[in-house]
């Protein structure tokens, strides 16, 4: 899992408990590792592009960038934050105590 992906997951995770946040991060990381290679390559390429942009623009948090990306008219750009929001939400629901 790339550093920028860890930042995105950390920004999107709602849980305050460090143990739960770590569990969500682990779940998302395993999900990304289980992706087919072609799909994972595309996500990594987009993550690297976001990391390069963040290095230049130095955003304090990625939430504003992710919000902007969700409204972008380019489908591939729009799908990146949706993927991570979905993975984090699903992880939080899957890891919720019963």
C-alpha positions as CSV (number, residue, x, y, z in Angstrom):
1,X,0.0,0.0,0.0
2,X,1.4,3.4,-1.0
3,X,1.9,6.2,1.5
4,X,-0.7,8.4,-0.2
5,X,-3.2,5.6,-0.1
6,X,-2.6,5.2,3.7
7,X,-3.2,9.0,4.0
8,X,-6.5,8.7,2.1
9,X,-7.7,5.8,4.2
10,X,-6.7,7.7,7.4
11,X,-8.5,10.8,6.3
12,X,-11.7,8.8,5.4
13,X,-11.8,6.6,8.5
14,X,-14.3,7.9,11.0
15,X,-13.3,5.8,14.0
16,X,-11.4,7.6,16.7
17,X,-10.0,4.4,18.3
18,X,-6.4,3.8,17.1
19,X,-7.0,0.0,17.1
20,X,-10.1,0.3,15.0
21,X,-8.3,2.7,12.6
22,X,-5.5,0.2,12.2
23,X,-8.0,-2.6,11.6
24,X,-9.7,-0.5,8.9
25,X,-6.3,0.3,7.3
26,X,-5.4,-3.4,7.3
27,X,-8.7,-4.5,5.8
28,X,-8.4,-1.9,3.0
29,X,-4.8,-2.9,2.4
30,X,-5.8,-6.6,2.0
31,X,-8.6,-5.6,-0.3
32,X,-6.2,-3.6,-2.5
33,X,-3.8,-6.5,-2.5
34,X,-6.6,-8.9,-3.6
35,X,-7.4,-6.8,-6.7
36,X,-6.6,-8.2,-10.1
37,X,-3.2,-6.9,-11.2
38,X,-4.5,-4.7,-14.0
39,X,-6.9,-2.9,-11.7
40,X,-4.3,-2.6,-9.0
41,X,-1.8,-1.1,-11.4
42,X,-4.3,1.6,-12.4
43,X,-5.1,2.5,-8.8
44,X,-1.3,2.6,-8.1
45,X,-0.8,4.9,-11.1
46,X,-3.5,7.2,-10.0
47,X,-2.2,7.2,-6.4
48,X,1.3,8.2,-7.6
49,X,-0.2,11.0,-9.7
50,X,-2.1,12.2,-6.6
51,X,1.1,11.9,-4.5
52,X,3.0,14.0,-7.0
53,X,0.3,16.7,-7.0
54,X,0.2,16.7,-3.2
55,X,4.0,17.1,-3.1
56,X,3.7,20.3,-5.2
57,X,0.5,21.7,-3.7
58,X,1.1,20.5,-0.2
59,X,-2.5,20.1,0.9
60,X,-3.0,20.0,4.6
61,X,-5.6,17.2,4.2
62,X,-6.6,15.2,1.3
63,X,-10.3,15.5,2.0
64,X,-10.7,18.7,-0.1
65,X,-8.8,17.1,-2.9
66,X,-11.0,13.9,-2.7
67,X,-14.2,16.1,-2.7
68,X,-12.9,17.9,-5.8
69,X,-12.1,14.7,-7.5
70,X,-15.6,13.3,-6.9
71,X,-17.1,16.2,-8.8
72,X,-14.5,16.0,-11.7
73,X,-16.2,15.3,-15.1
74,X,-13.4,12.8,-15.9
75,X,-14.7,9.3,-14.9
76,X,-11.3,7.8,-14.0
77,X,-10.6,10.8,-11.7
78,X,-14.1,10.6,-10.1
79,X,-13.7,6.8,-9.5
80,X,-10.6,7.1,-7.3
81,X,-12.2,8.7,-4.2
82,X,-15.3,6.6,-4.6
83,X,-13.2,3.4,-4.5
84,X,-11.5,4.4,-1.3
85,X,-14.6,5.8,0.4
86,X,-16.4,2.5,-0.5
87,X,-13.5,0.4,0.8
88,X,-13.3,2.4,4.1
89,X,-17.0,2.3,4.6
90,X,-17.2,-1.4,3.9
91,X,-14.3,-2.1,6.3
92,X,-15.9,-0.1,9.1
93,X,-19.2,-2.0,8.6
94,X,-17.4,-5.4,8.4
95,X,-15.3,-4.7,11.5
96,X,-18.2,-3.4,13.6
97,X,-18.6,-5.4,16.7
98,X,-21.8,-7.5,16.7
